[in-house]
Amino acid sequence: MLDPHKEGRSGREVESSRIRVWALAQALRAHGFVVEVAESEPLLVLVGESGALARVRCEVRDDCGGELWFRSAGGVMIAPADDAHLHEAVVAVKGLAVPDAGA
């Protein structure tokens, strides 16, 4: 299990991150994606026939006043992890999973 103190994160921060990952997972499931959520850390994985399509974490972004943000496994900041930006996060994660979907 993730030790929040070892990672420099408070237990409350980790729990808030998990809740936001869960909300994003539910929204992605509503769009027909298969999503797995890690129990040990705030991480979700979109799963496809060929394996993982995208991995998304929820972390504090210090340069945005310590707000929680969704971040791709590659380090790209996706969107603030709040209700107001959930749709934006869904669109961005779908783009990560199927990069040429709009072409």
C-alpha positions in Angstrom: 0.0 0.0 0.0 1.1 3.5 -0.7 2.7 5.2 2.3 1.6 8.9 1.9 4.2 10.1 4.4 7.0 8.3 2.5 5.8 10.0 -0.7 5.6 13.4 1.0 1.8 13.5 0.8 -0.8 13.7 3.6 -3.3 10.9 4.0 -6.1 13.4 3.3 -4.4 14.4 0.0 -4.1 10.8 -1.1 -7.7 10.1 -0.2 -8.8 13.2 -2.2 -6.8 12.0 -5.1 -8.4 8.6 -5.0 -11.9 10.1 -4.9 -11.1 12.2 -8.0 -9.6 9.2 -9.8 -12.8 7.2 -9.0 -15.0 10.1 -10.4 -12.9 10.1 -13.6 -13.2 6.3 -13.9 -17.0 6.5 -13.5 -17.2 9.1 -16.2 -15.0 7.1 -18.6 -17.0 4.0 -17.9 -20.1 5.9 -18.9 -18.4 6.5 -22.3 -17.9 2.8 -22.7 -14.3 2.4 -21.6 -13.0 -0.4 -19.5 -11.2 1.2 -16.6 -9.2 -0.3 -13.8 -8.5 1.7 -10.6 -5.4 0.8 -8.5 -6.1 0.2 -4.8 -2.7 1.2 -3.7 -2.4 4.6 -5.3 -4.5 7.3 -7.1 -4.1 5.7 -10.6 -6.5 4.6 -13.3 -5.7 2.5 -16.4 -7.9 2.4 -19.5 -7.8 -1.1 -20.8 -8.2 -2.2 -24.4 -7.7 -5.4 -26.4 -4.0 -4.7 -26.7 -3.5 -3.9 -23.0 -3.2 -0.5 -21.3 -4.4 2.4 -23.5 -3.7 5.1 -21.0 -2.6 5.6 -17.4 -3.7 8.6 -15.4 -2.7 9.7 -12.0 -4.1 12.4 -9.7 -1.5 14.6 -8.0 -1.0 18.0 -6.5 0.3 20.6 -9.0 2.4 23.0 -7.0 2.5 25.7 -9.8 -1.3 25.9 -9.6 -1.6 26.6 -5.9 -1.5 23.0 -4.8 -4.6 22.0 -6.6 -5.2 18.4 -7.6 -4.6 17.7 -11.3 -4.9 14.6 -13.5 -1.6 13.7 -15.1 -0.8 11.2 -17.8 1.9 8.5 -17.2 4.1 10.5 -19.5 3.9 13.6 -17.3 1.4 15.6 -19.3 -0.9 17.6 -17.1 -4.4 16.9 -18.4 -6.9 19.0 -16.4 -7.7 20.1 -12.9 -9.2 17.2 -10.9 -12.5 18.8 -10.0 -16.1 18.6 -11.0 -15.9 21.7 -13.2 -13.2 20.2 -15.4 -14.3 16.5 -15.4 -15.6 16.6 -18.9 -12.4 18.2 -20.1 -10.4 15.4 -18.4 -12.6 12.8 -20.1 -12.0 14.3 -23.5 -8.3 14.5 -22.9 -8.0 10.9 -21.6 -10.0 9.6 -24.5 -7.5 11.4 -26.8 -4.7 9.7 -25.0 -6.4 6.3 -25.4 -7.3 6.7 -29.1 -5.0 9.4 -30.4 -6.2 9.3 -34.0 -9.9 9.1 -33.2 -10.5 12.7 -34.4 -8.7 12.1 -37.7 
